[in-house]
């Protein structure tokens, strides 16, 4: 049995920085539009401007992350592209209210 003791608090920089550097140097965050591999792309919707993040957002992003990683492991050229606002009308209403509060017509 090992006598290794875990620290009482988690220090993300100690653990995550080396992994991030490894992923960055391996090209894990890039795609090649000229690749001969079959592309796999997901458009990532941004969070709504009208509210805070909730479990639905967490589920959506988790599933998208899983699909991108799975297809990358299968050798496909993957791209998880940040997208455009998918709640345009709601966003417009929030912005119009903010402008009205500032006295801007």
C-alpha positions as CSV (number, residue, x, y, z in Angstrom):
1,X,0.0,0.0,0.0
2,X,1.2,3.5,-0.8
3,X,2.0,6.1,1.8
4,X,1.3,9.0,-0.7
5,X,-0.7,11.7,1.0
6,X,-2.9,14.1,-0.9
7,X,-2.8,17.8,0.0
8,X,-5.7,19.2,2.0
9,X,-6.6,21.7,-0.7
10,X,-6.6,21.3,-4.5
11,X,-4.2,23.6,-6.4
12,X,-5.5,23.6,-10.0
13,X,-2.4,25.3,-11.4
14,X,-0.1,22.5,-10.1
15,X,-2.3,19.8,-11.7
16,X,-3.8,21.4,-14.7
17,X,-1.0,23.6,-16.1
18,X,1.2,20.7,-17.2
19,X,-1.8,18.9,-18.8
20,X,-2.8,22.1,-20.6
21,X,0.7,22.6,-22.0
22,X,0.7,19.0,-23.2
23,X,-2.7,19.4,-24.9
24,X,-1.6,22.7,-26.5
25,X,1.7,21.3,-27.9
26,X,-0.1,18.2,-29.3
27,X,-2.5,20.4,-31.3
28,X,-5.6,19.2,-29.4
29,X,-7.2,22.6,-29.7
30,X,-6.6,23.2,-33.4
31,X,-8.2,22.0,-36.6
32,X,-6.9,21.9,-40.1
33,X,-9.3,22.9,-42.9
34,X,-7.0,21.2,-45.4
35,X,-7.0,17.9,-43.5
36,X,-7.7,14.7,-45.4
37,X,-9.5,13.4,-42.3
38,X,-13.3,13.5,-42.1
39,X,-14.3,16.7,-40.3
40,X,-16.5,16.7,-37.2
41,X,-17.7,20.1,-36.1
42,X,-20.1,21.4,-33.4
43,X,-21.2,25.0,-33.2
44,X,-21.1,26.0,-29.5
45,X,-23.9,28.4,-28.6
46,X,-23.0,31.1,-26.1
47,X,-24.9,31.4,-22.9
48,X,-28.0,33.5,-22.9
49,X,-27.6,37.2,-21.9
50,X,-30.9,37.0,-20.1
51,X,-29.8,34.8,-17.1
52,X,-27.2,32.9,-15.3
53,X,-25.8,29.5,-16.3
54,X,-27.8,26.5,-15.1
55,X,-27.6,22.7,-15.2
56,X,-29.0,22.7,-18.8
57,X,-25.9,24.7,-20.0
58,X,-23.6,22.3,-18.1
59,X,-25.2,19.3,-19.6
60,X,-25.1,20.7,-23.2
61,X,-21.5,21.7,-22.9
62,X,-20.5,18.4,-21.3
63,X,-22.1,16.4,-24.1
64,X,-20.6,18.6,-26.8
65,X,-17.1,18.2,-25.1
66,X,-17.6,14.5,-25.0
67,X,-18.5,14.2,-28.6
68,X,-15.6,16.4,-29.8
69,X,-13.1,14.4,-27.7
70,X,-14.5,11.1,-28.8
71,X,-14.3,12.0,-32.5
72,X,-10.8,13.4,-32.1
73,X,-9.7,10.1,-30.5
74,X,-11.2,8.4,-33.5
75,X,-8.8,10.4,-35.8
76,X,-11.3,12.9,-37.1
77,X,-10.4,16.5,-37.6
78,X,-12.6,18.2,-35.0
79,X,-13.6,21.8,-34.4
80,X,-15.7,23.0,-31.5
81,X,-16.6,26.5,-32.8
82,X,-17.9,29.2,-30.5
83,X,-21.1,30.4,-32.2
84,X,-23.4,33.3,-32.5
85,X,-26.1,34.3,-30.1
86,X,-28.9,31.8,-30.3
87,X,-31.3,34.0,-28.3
88,X,-31.4,37.1,-30.5
89,X,-34.8,38.3,-29.5
90,X,-34.2,37.9,-25.8
91,X,-30.8,39.6,-26.1
92,X,-32.4,42.5,-28.0
93,X,-35.0,42.9,-25.2
94,X,-32.3,43.0,-22.5
95,X,-30.2,45.5,-24.4
96,X,-33.3,47.7,-25.1
97,X,-34.1,47.7,-21.4
98,X,-30.6,48.7,-20.5
99,X,-30.6,51.5,-23.0
100,X,-34.0,52.7,-21.7
101,X,-32.6,52.7,-18.1
102,X,-29.8,54.9,-19.3
103,X,-32.2,57.2,-21.1
104,X,-31.0,56.2,-24.5
105,X,-33.8,55.8,-27.1
